[in-house]
Amino acid sequence: MSINDNIIKLMELKGVSVVELQTEGEANYIHLEVPIQGHTCPCCGTSTRYVHDYREQKVLDVPLYNKPTYLLYRKRRYRCPTCGKRFFEKNDFLPRYAHTTNRFFLRLFQELHSVDSQKSIAERLTTSTMRIRRVLDAVSPPLPKLPEVLGIDEFRGNTNRTKYHCILTDLTASKPIDILCNRTEATLTHHFRKYQHTGQLENVKFIVIDMWFVYYTVLRQIFPKATIIIDRFHLVRQAMWSLENVRKRIQKDLPDSLRVYFKKSRSVLLKRASHLRVTDTINEVRQRDRMLEYIPDLKKAYELKEELLQMVQDTHDLETARQQLDEWIKKADASGIPEFKTATRAYRNWKKPILNAFVYPYSNGITEGCNNKIKVIKRNAFGLRNFDRFRTRILLAFQ
């Protein structure tokens, strides 16, 4: 096998002939051409091998040895003997009207699957961020297919001057299917109305959301047959917030002699009782017991929290869940702790979708994991201003 053949094999270029290799400064230059072969005229269909002229094109390729690599392609123009049409020869490595090779685009899309910033990707590919932005602008993700189990949540965004963006996830495939610029009723309605004549609205059987009333209002209209479920994390968080507010109120009014027992007490009180650590140097059970011994309200709040967590873990029957939730709400009201009024009011207002959370195994844990990866993308880029590019980056990162 000749050196020329080895170079072609190494570069994964088929049907070309390498004429010369050059290294000038900080760049590699590969001179190549395609062997003469018969071509069909695009106008009249006549076969011809008549070469009209040559033109050299500089094409960016994937970097070699961390240096920018350019293909200096000596491109032929053929002439049709019948109609006189002049046209360029065909090749397998360069798209029409492009100045970068096919495998450069392939490598770029592989890099865009990562969470790195556009600047980092551009430096690895020895190109500019503007080229990456043009590629992102040219990519238009199609309207995705609606899944059977749909998760909806929001994450903090900073594009298009909106505070929150909305993420739609396929909870069975564990990946996002689309990103919306905000979570308003108009945006959600406009997006789901696109599926009206596709027959996909009937495919959605379960929808998992948090306690944002706009989600429930819109989804009840668009998906009347779907079962709406409140995510268990947001269900439990109401009781957690109530307990935390009780701790803050009590700790603020404590004398200095007792405040020492509440030092770093937040994690101890919010942690499950069965998960408290007892070691030679740390005894979280003793720390918890001391705090609950001094403050009756804190003890009641802690017991309410533990009872709700146990209920969520053990109860999977609708009627049992309804009965236990009603008893828990009555007990929270009878405790006289004002911080639990918000939780009990939320549980009453969202009772039906909350009870569905006890019966069905679906939650937005996958969606929260996607949100975490999105935050990494945003943090690595120090924020993104263009929503369409941000949306494309997110969808590519999860492919």
Residue pairs with C-beta under 8 A, 6 or more apart in sequence:
1 9
4 17
4 18
7 18
7 21
7 30
8 14
8 16
8 17
8 18
11 18
11 30
11 61
12 103
13 32
13 93
14 92
14 93
15 34
15 35
15 91
15 92
16 32
16 33
16 34
16 91
16 93
17 32
17 33
17 34
17 35
18 30
18 31
18 32
19 31
19 32
19 33
19 74
20 30
20 31
21 28
21 29
21 30
21 31
22 28
22 29
22 30
22 31
23 29
23 67
26 67
26 68
27 67
27 68
27 69
27 70
28 64
28 65
28 67
28 68
28 69
28 70
29 69
29 70
29 72
30 61
30 69
30 70
30 71
30 72
31 72
31 74
32 71
32 72
32 73
32 74
33 73
33 74
33 75
33 76
34 75
34 76
34 89
34 91
36 49
36 51
36 76
37 49
37 89
38 47
38 48
38 49
39 47
39 48
39 49
39 78
39 87
39 89
39 90
40 46
40 47
40 48
41 47
41 48
41 80
41 82
41 83
41 85
41 87
42 85
42 87
43 80
43 83
43 85
44 80
44 82
44 83
44 85
46 80
46 81
46 82
46 83
48 78
48 79
48 80
48 81
49 78
50 78
50 79
50 80
50 81
51 76
51 77
51 78
51 79
52 76
52 77
52 78
52 79
52 86
53 76
53 77
54 74
54 75
54 76
54 77
55 74
55 75
55 77
56 72
56 73
56 74
56 75
57 72
57 73
57 75
57 94
57 99
58 70
58 71
58 72
58 73
58 99
59 70
59 71
59 72
59 73
59 94
59 98
59 99
59 100
59 101
60 68
60 69
60 70
60 71
60 99
60 100
60 101
60 104
60 127
61 69
61 70
61 71
61 100
61 101
61 103
61 104
62 69
62 101
62 103
62 104
62 107
62 125
63 69
63 124
63 125
63 126
66 126
67 126
68 126
68 127
69 126
71 93
71 101
73 91
73 94
75 88
75 89
76 88
76 89
77 86
77 87
77 88
77 89
78 86
78 87
78 88
78 89
79 85
79 86
80 86
80 87
92 102
93 101
93 102
93 103
94 101
94 102
95 102
95 105
100 127
100 131
104 125
105 135
107 125
108 121
108 125
108 127
108 132
108 135
109 396
111 121
111 124
111 125
112 121
112 132
112 136
112 393
112 396
112 397
113 396
113 397
113 399
114 121
114 397
115 373
115 376
115 377
115 380
115 397
116 380
117 380
117 381
117 382
118 129
118 132
118 133
118 381
119 129
120 380
121 132
122 128
122 129
122 131
122 132
133 386
133 389
136 388
136 389
136 392
136 393
137 388
137 389
139 392
139 396
141 178
141 391
141 392
141 395
143 194
143 195
144 168
144 177
144 178
145 177
145 200
145 203
146 177
146 195
146 200
146 201
146 203
146 204
147 170
147 171
147 172
147 173
147 177
147 203
147 204
148 172
148 203
148 204
148 205
148 206
149 170
149 171
149 172
149 204
149 205
149 206
149 207
149 208
149 362
150 168
150 169
150 170
150 171
150 204
150 206
150 207
150 208
150 226
151 167
151 168
151 169
151 170
151 171
151 207
151 208
151 209
151 362
151 364
151 366
151 367
152 166
152 167
152 168
152 169
152 207
152 208
152 209
152 215
152 219
152 367
153 166
153 167
153 169
153 209
153 210
153 231
153 364
153 367
153 368
153 371
154 164
154 165
154 166
154 167
154 183
154 210
154 212
155 164
155 165
155 167
155 371
155 374
155 375
156 163
156 164
156 165
156 375
157 163
157 164
157 165
157 378
157 387
157 390
158 378
158 383
158 384
158 385
159 165
159 181
159 384
159 385
159 386
159 387
159 390
160 181
160 387
162 181
162 182
162 387
164 182
164 183
165 179
165 180
165 181
165 182
165 183
165 387
165 390
166 179
166 180
166 181
166 182
166 183
166 187
166 188
167 176
167 178
167 179
167 180
167 367
167 370
167 371
167 374
168 176
168 177
168 178
168 179
168 180
169 175
169 176
169 177
169 364
169 366
169 367
169 370
170 176
170 177
171 208
171 362
171 364
171 366
171 367
174 366
175 366
175 370
175 398
175 399
176 367
176 370
176 394
176 395
176 398
178 191
178 391
178 395
179 390
179 391
179 394
179 395
180 187
180 188
180 191
181 187
181 387
183 212
183 214
183 215
184 214
185 214
185 217
185 218
188 214
188 215
188 218
189 218
189 221
189 222
192 201
192 218
192 222
192 223
193 222
195 201
201 222
201 223
202 225
204 223
204 226
205 226
205 227
206 226
206 227
206 229
206 360
206 362
207 219
207 223
207 226
207 227
207 228
207 229
208 229
208 230
208 231
208 362
208 363
208 364
208 367
209 215
209 216
209 219
209 228
209 229
209 230
209 231
209 353
209 364
210 230
210 231
210 234
210 364
211 230
211 234
211 346
211 350
216 228
216 350
216 353
219 226
219 228
220 228
227 356
227 360
228 352
228 353
228 356
229 353
229 356
229 357
229 360
229 362
229 363
230 350
230 353
230 354
230 356
230 357
231 357
231 363
231 364
232 312
232 357
232 363
233 363
233 364
233 365
233 368
235 312
235 354
235 357
236 308
236 309
236 312
238 342
238 343
238 346
238 347
239 304
239 305
239 308
239 309
239 340
239 343
240 270
240 305
241 342
241 343
242 301
242 304
242 305
242 337
242 339
242 340
242 342
242 343
243 269
243 270
243 301
243 302
243 304
243 305
243 339
244 266
244 269
244 270
245 339
246 297
246 298
246 301
246 337
246 339
247 262
247 265
247 266
247 269
247 298
247 301
249 339
250 262
250 295
250 297
250 298
251 259
251 262
251 265
254 262
258 294
261 287
261 290
261 291
261 294
262 291
265 287
265 291
268 276
268 284
268 287
268 288
268 291
269 288
269 291
269 298
269 302
270 305
271 284
272 306
272 309
273 288
273 306
276 284
276 285
276 288
277 283
277 284
278 284
278 285
288 302
291 298
292 298
292 299
292 302
293 299
297 335
297 337
300 335
300 337
301 335
301 337
301 339
301 340
304 328
304 331
304 332
304 335
304 340
307 328
307 331
308 328
311 321
311 324
311 325
311 328
312 357
312 358
315 321
315 324
315 358
316 358
316 359
317 358
317 359
318 355
318 358
318 359
321 355
321 358
321 359
322 355
325 347
325 351
325 354
325 355
328 347
329 344
329 347
329 348
332 340
332 343
332 344
333 340
333 341
333 344
347 354
357 363
370 398
373 397
373 398
374 394
377 393
377 394
377 397
378 384
378 390
384 390
384 393
